[in-house]
Amino acid sequence: MVIGAGHNGLVAGCYLAKAGFDVEVVERDTVIGGAVSTVERWPGVRVDRGSSIHVMVRHTDLVEDLDLGSLGLVYDDVEPWAALPHPDGALRFSNDLAQTCASIETACGSADAAAYRAFVETWTPPTRAFLAAGSRPPTARNLGRAAWAASRRHVHNRSETVRNFMQPADDLITATFRDPRLRAAIGWWAAQSGPPPHAVGTAPIAGTLAMFHMQPAGRPRGGSGRLSEALAARLASYGGALRCGDGAAHVSADDAGCTVVTSSGEKIGCRAVLAACHGVTTARLIGDVAAAGAMRVGHGIGMAVRFLTTQLPAYHADVPGVHTSMQLLVDSPEQIRAAYGDFLRREPAVDPPLIVMTPTATDPTLAPPDRHVVTAWAQWHPHELRDGTWDERRDTVADGIAATIDRWAPGFAGSVIDRFVQTPVDLERELGLVAGNVMHVEMELDAMFALRPLPEWSGYRSPYPGLYLCGASTHPGGGVWGASGRNAAAVMVRDLNRRSRRRRHR
Ligand SMILES: Cc1cc2nc3c(=O)[nH]c(=O)nc-3n(C[C@H](O)[C@H](O)[C@H](O)COP(=O)(O)OP(=O)(O)OC[C@H]3O[C@@H](n4cnc5c(N)ncnc54)[C@H](O)[C@@H]3O)c2cc1C
């Protein structure tokens, strides 16, 4: 039994069913995919509910291994992967390193262009090692192998390497680059996992931009949810079952087996349960209040506004391919820091840096020709506000986000027909993201690798016999990746087969 049809739960379901187990996935929502789903928000207009850009999953062979292409999944490359349409000189981040360096040279000078090339070269091996570590359970052996791969070039200076990895992204960026626009763009990318770039241990997150120069990010044609739909179809082809709109309300697990009681009251007995929902939800389902309280979820990260418009944003600066890319609307590193300062005071960011995405620019299947969806992701926004509630302040804050886009692309506000606002509270209500954290649990060192979500709940096993967990709450964390679902399935298959063998020998 798998609880939750997020993409990780579906990946796990596919691999368990492929290994010959009877699999049923129960999902509380009527839509599958969790934060990897797309729905019709306006007549004829398909809009992502969570993620839009798939980065990490494209560094795995998951799509090929499950042959999701034959089930209709088509990825369009995101090229350029990002753009900063700054009026004083735009930056275009192509997947092609030489093209990116040329853009940086034009806007910021040759020293920064050379620094960017060296930065990508330096951070490519650790990023490869990080991706490899994510594709395996977080055992001491696997993590040791990854650490060795990340640092083997610097074998004579291990302590310096560790110090480099542990430093704040801000310090690394300031020491490497001179131009404030370039510093801001890289810092803003580094902030996307949640922790602010001034936090200790965030340097490698900045370094992960090397990923884009290894393999382009992708956008499934038809919306992010096409990945989950293809996974559900693959699950069905392997004989797995999926029920929606009837999630788990209670779980019990002991040596004799597991029972899941669904919200409709049905009792389902099974050998093992894989909870692919939020870790806190899993702990609550089994009645472990202490574990639910100990998982460090934080309090929100940001919010999204999906604008329905008559046209694409026309930025001051013309960047070829800008509407394909992640449009980084960020002025300076100070703006990023100020937004985090607002968050600490439990206020929405007064001047939030934005990532704008315009999927309808390249995917005509999403909307009629005279309509566009302009998605703005804004950080940081707390789940609980110091003053008032999100229901009271949602519209004012969304107005501010629209005004920010309008500052970068005059005329944008006038093109808006309607909008759908997702504050941290809305993300929790609709997607089950506890406290609105899109990464489930903070992506900080005390909750990564073998500590995610808690030491005794890590490696996809829980303290309860037969209860396993996967998803963004577990290693390797949030984002569209599927690695956690695949790793967890491998761990379960091994455990369950071992248990069967032991029974046979008794
Ligand atoms: C607005 C937004 C934008 C994002 N943008 C990006 C992006 O561009 N790129 C990127 O890589 N990542 C992005 N992310 C993050 C990424 O989408 C998530 O980290 C990831 O999808 C988590 O997947 P998951 O399968 O682990 O969990 P989830 O997607 O959270 O799935 C968990 C599932 O469990 C279900 N569930 C919960 N409780 C129960 C229950 N009791 N019984 C049964 N089912 C239950 C939920 O309904 C859900 O379907 C974004 C997220 C959001 C919200």
The ligand as an SDF file (V2000), in Angstrom:
LIG
                    3D

 53 58  0  0  0  0  0  0  0  0999 V2000
    4.1050   26.3190   -6.1460 C   0  0  0  0  0  0  0  0  0  0  0  0
    5.2220   25.3020   -6.2540 C   0  0  0  0  0  0  0  0  0  0  0  0
    6.2010   25.4530   -7.2320 C   0  0  0  0  0  0  0  0  0  0  0  0
    7.2350   24.5160   -7.3410 C   0  0  0  0  0  0  0  0  0  0  0  0
    8.1300   24.6310   -8.3660 N   0  0  0  0  0  0  0  0  0  0  0  0
    9.0480   23.6540   -8.5580 C   0  0  0  0  0  0  0  0  0  0  0  0
    9.7980   23.6100   -9.7590 C   0  0  0  0  0  0  0  0  0  0  0  0
    9.5920   24.4070  -10.6880 O   0  0  0  0  0  0  0  0  0  0  0  0
   10.7400   22.6310   -9.8810 N   0  0  0  0  0  0  0  0  0  0  0  0
   10.9350   21.6890   -8.9000 C   0  0  0  0  0  0  0  0  0  0  0  0
   11.7980   20.8060   -9.0650 O   0  0  0  0  0  0  0  0  0  0  0  0
   10.1850   21.6800   -7.7740 N   0  0  0  0  0  0  0  0  0  0  0  0
    9.2370   22.6140   -7.5890 C   0  0  0  0  0  0  0  0  0  0  0  0
    8.4160   22.5720   -6.4990 N   0  0  0  0  0  0  0  0  0  0  0  0
    8.6490   21.5370   -5.4530 C   0  0  0  0  0  0  0  0  0  0  0  0
    8.1990   20.1560   -5.8750 C   0  0  0  0  0  0  0  0  0  0  0  0
    7.0420   20.2430   -6.6720 O   0  0  0  0  0  0  0  0  0  0  0  0
    7.9060   19.2630   -4.6550 C   0  0  0  0  0  0  0  0  0  0  0  0
    8.9890   19.3170   -3.7500 O   0  0  0  0  0  0  0  0  0  0  0  0
    7.6890   17.8170   -5.0740 C   0  0  0  0  0  0  0  0  0  0  0  0
    6.7340   17.7590   -6.0980 O   0  0  0  0  0  0  0  0  0  0  0  0
    7.2600   16.9340   -3.9130 C   0  0  0  0  0  0  0  0  0  0  0  0
    6.8390   15.6920   -4.4470 O   0  0  0  0  0  0  0  0  0  0  0  0
    6.4060   14.4680   -3.5230 P   0  0  0  0  0  0  0  0  0  0  0  0
    5.8880   13.4140   -4.4130 O   0  0  0  0  0  0  0  0  0  0  0  0
    7.5370   14.1000   -2.6500 O   0  0  0  0  0  0  0  0  0  0  0  0
    5.2890   15.0340   -2.5620 O   0  0  0  0  0  0  0  0  0  0  0  0
    3.8920   15.7510   -2.8360 P   0  0  0  0  0  0  0  0  0  0  0  0
    3.8700   16.3340   -4.1880 O   0  0  0  0  0  0  0  0  0  0  0  0
    3.6920   16.6590   -1.6760 O   0  0  0  0  0  0  0  0  0  0  0  0
    2.8470   14.5700   -2.8260 O   0  0  0  0  0  0  0  0  0  0  0  0
    2.3190   14.0230   -1.6430 C   0  0  0  0  0  0  0  0  0  0  0  0
    0.9600   13.4540   -1.9650 C   0  0  0  0  0  0  0  0  0  0  0  0
    0.4370   12.8420   -0.7910 O   0  0  0  0  0  0  0  0  0  0  0  0
   -0.9550   13.1590   -0.7330 C   0  0  0  0  0  0  0  0  0  0  0  0
   -1.4280   12.9880    0.6440 N   0  0  0  0  0  0  0  0  0  0  0  0
   -1.2300   13.7910    1.7170 C   0  0  0  0  0  0  0  0  0  0  0  0
   -1.8390   13.2880    2.7910 N   0  0  0  0  0  0  0  0  0  0  0  0
   -2.4210   12.1310    2.4050 C   0  0  0  0  0  0  0  0  0  0  0  0
   -3.2110   11.1540    3.0750 C   0  0  0  0  0  0  0  0  0  0  0  0
   -3.5120   11.2590    4.3730 N   0  0  0  0  0  0  0  0  0  0  0  0
   -3.6630   10.0950    2.3590 N   0  0  0  0  0  0  0  0  0  0  0  0
   -3.3760    9.9740    1.0400 C   0  0  0  0  0  0  0  0  0  0  0  0
   -2.6640   10.8770    0.3630 N   0  0  0  0  0  0  0  0  0  0  0  0
   -2.1720   11.9430    1.0340 C   0  0  0  0  0  0  0  0  0  0  0  0
   -1.0230   14.5840   -1.2320 C   0  0  0  0  0  0  0  0  0  0  0  0
   -2.3330   14.9390   -1.6080 O   0  0  0  0  0  0  0  0  0  0  0  0
   -0.0480   14.5020   -2.4060 C   0  0  0  0  0  0  0  0  0  0  0  0
   -0.6890   14.0770   -3.5790 O   0  0  0  0  0  0  0  0  0  0  0  0
    7.3200   23.4370   -6.4110 C   0  0  0  0  0  0  0  0  0  0  0  0
    6.3150   23.2600   -5.4620 C   0  0  0  0  0  0  0  0  0  0  0  0
    5.2650   24.1710   -5.3900 C   0  0  0  0  0  0  0  0  0  0  0  0
    4.1590   23.9360   -4.4050 C   0  0  0  0  0  0  0  0  0  0  0  0
  1  2  1  0
  2  3  1  0
  2 52  2  0
  3  4  2  0
  4  5  1  0
  4 50  1  0
  5  6  2  0
  6  7  1  0
  6 13  1  0
  7  8  2  0
  7  9  1  0
  9 10  1  0
 10 11  2  0
 10 12  1  0
 12 13  2  0
 13 14  1  0
 14 15  1  0
 14 50  1  0
 15 16  1  0
 16 17  1  0
 16 18  1  0
 18 19  1  0
 18 20  1  0
 20 21  1  0
 20 22  1  0
 22 23  1  0
 23 24  1  0
 24 25  2  0
 24 26  1  0
 24 27  1  0
 27 28  1  0
 28 29  2  0
 28 30  1  0
 28 31  1  0
 31 32  1  0
 32 33  1  0
 33 34  1  0
 33 48  1  0
 34 35  1  0
 35 36  1  0
 35 46  1  0
 36 37  1  0
 36 45  1  0
 37 38  2  0
 38 39  1  0
 39 40  1  0
 39 45  2  0
 40 41  1  0
 40 42  2  0
 42 43  1  0
 43 44  2  0
 44 45  1  0
 46 47  1  0
 46 48  1  0
 48 49  1  0
 50 51  2  0
 51 52  1  0
 52 53  1  0
M  END
$$$$
